[in-house]
């Protein structure tokens, strides 16, 4: 199981915040011509197991 999130790439504060929560950036995607970063957090990473 994993959680995912997508954030606008130029939103530096949000990107730093989600990284501090343990999410790992897995790539970049384009939505309506705007770059977004794709993050994942695996269950083992958020439960500490």
N, C-alpha and C positions, 0 to 999 in steps of 0.2 A: 504494500500500500504506500502511496505517496501523495503529497500535496503539491499543487502547482500554482504558479502565479505569473502574470504577465504585466510588466510595467513599461511605461514610456521610457526610452533609453536616456533622454536628457533630464529626467527627474532624479537628480543626484541624491537628494535626501531620502527619497523612497527606496532607491536602489541600495543605499548604504544600510538603511533600516532593515530591509528584508535579508540582507547578507548577515547582519548581526544576529538575526533570528535563526540562522543556520541554513538558509536556502542557498543553493549552488546554482550559478548561472550555467545554463546548458545551451544557449544559443541566442540568436537574434531573429526575429520574424518581422515581416512587414504587414501592417494592418492599415488599409486605406492610405498608402503612401507614407506612413509614419513608422519609424523604427521602434520596435519594442523588444525588451529583453525577456527571455523565457527562463524561469527559475523552477527548480524542483527541491523538495525536501522529503527524504525517505522516512518512513515510520521509525526505523531504527535510529535515525539521527534526531528525531524530535522526542523520542521516548527515552533516549540514552541507552538503548539496548543494542 
